[in-house]
Amino acid sequence: MKALFFISLIVFSSLASADCPSISPEVERLISKHAADVRGGEYCEYRKDIKGDFGEIALYTIEGACYKDKVSPQCSCGNHFTRYMVGVVNGKPVPSIHVGGKGWFLTRDIQVNGGEIEISGLLYAPKDPMCCPSVSSVMKYKVAEGAFVEVRQ
């Protein structure tokens, strides 16, 4: 029985330690700096990355951010998660922008069409529980003056 328990533990541990999607060192630095600035931890297994002639754009998740709370240990300030987008476009870094998270917009995928960045995901309907947003949606952004700007339709 003990052997079965330890074998199960090893199998589940190996599944839980999935590799993080590969991104460029420059985008990795931007994400790491942002995580340190907000005193949170990146859940890198949920990264989404897109590369093309424009450069590279990544969606990433920060969990347990402490923001201005300098007393609590980093990454220990709750179970909230926030999704951000960052990138290097036309050779220049584009700072992080908040694009989703718990209770707002659950981002799923990213693509670039005609110069617009499209993030698909789910919004929360008025009666949706926090676990289960149900309204399909697409948010659009462009890069203007070195920043991501939402394109309103």
N, C-alpha and C positions, 0 to 999 in steps of 0.2 A: 504494500500500500504506500509506504514511504517513497519507494522508487517511482511509482506512478505519479505521485505528487511532484517530485523533483523534475521528472521528465516534462510534465505539464507546465511547470514553472519555467523551465528553459525554453520550451516552445513559445509560450506566450510572451516571454521577455524578448525573444528574438523578433517576434512580430511587432512588438511595441517600439523597438528601436530602428524603425525604418530609416533609410537614407534620405537626406534632404535633397530636393531638386538642385541641380547645379546652376549657379549663376556666376557672373563675372566677378572678379575680385573687387572692382570698383562699386558695383551694386551691393555686394556683400558688406563692404565698409559703410556704405550709406545706411543700410539696415541696422548694422551693429551700433553705429553711432546713435541712430534714432532710439533704439531699444535702451541704450545707456542713458540718453537724455530724459526719457520718460520713466526710467527705472523699472522697466518691465522685461519680460523674456519673450524671445521670438519662438513661436511654434513653427519651426521651419518645414516640417513635413507637409504643411498645407500651403506652401508657396505655389504661386502660379507665375510663370515667366514666359515672356514672348520676346523674340529677337527678330530683327529684320534690317533692312537698309537704313531705317531711322535710328537704330541703336538697340537698346534693351529696356524693357519695362517689367517691373515685378509687382505682384500683389503679395502681401505678407501679413501675418497676424502677430500682434503683441498681446500677451496675456499678463494679468496681475500687475499692471503698471501702477506705480506709486506716485508718479508725477512729482508734486512738490513736497510730498511726505518724505523727509530725509531721515526719519527715525526708524521706520519699518525696514526690514531687509528687502532688497530689490526683488521684484517678482512676487511679493507676498501680500499685495493689497487687493485681494478679492479674486473672484472667479470670472470677472468680466473680460471679454476679448474685443479687440478693435482691429479692423482691417485697414491697411494703408496701401498706397501705391507710390512707388518711387522709380526713378529710372535715369538712364543716360541717353539723351536724345540729341542727335546730331553732334555727338562728342562732348556734350555739356551735361553735368549732373542736374537733375530736376528734383527739387526737394520733395519729401514725403507729403502726402495729402490723405486725410481721413476719408475713406470711401465706403465704410460699412462696419458692421459689428453686431453684437448681441442687442436685440431689441430694435434694430433699425433695418439693415439691409444685409442679407447673407450672400456675399459674393461667391460666385461659382467659377466663372471663366473670364478670360480677357482676350480680346483680339483688336487688331488695328485695321480699319477700313477707311480708305480715302483720307488719311490724315487724322481721323477721329479714333479715339481709344474707346472701345465699347466693353463695359463690364456687365456681364449677365449674372442674374441671381434672383433672389426671392425677397420680397417685401412682406411685412406683417399686415395681415388683414386685421380689422378691429377686434375680432374675437379669437385670433390665433394665440395659442400658448407660446411661451418663449422658446420652446424647443422646435417649433414647427411653423415657420413662415410659409405662406401658401400662394402668394401673388407673384407670378413671373414678371420680371422687369429687366430693363437694360438702362444703365446709366452711361452717359457719353461725356468724354472729356477731350480737350485738345491742349497742346502746349502753346502758351502765349507768354512772351516776355520771361522765359525761363521758369515758368510754373505751370502746373496742371490746373486747368480751368474747366469747370463743368459747363457743358453745352446744354442749354435749356431749350426744349422743343416747344 
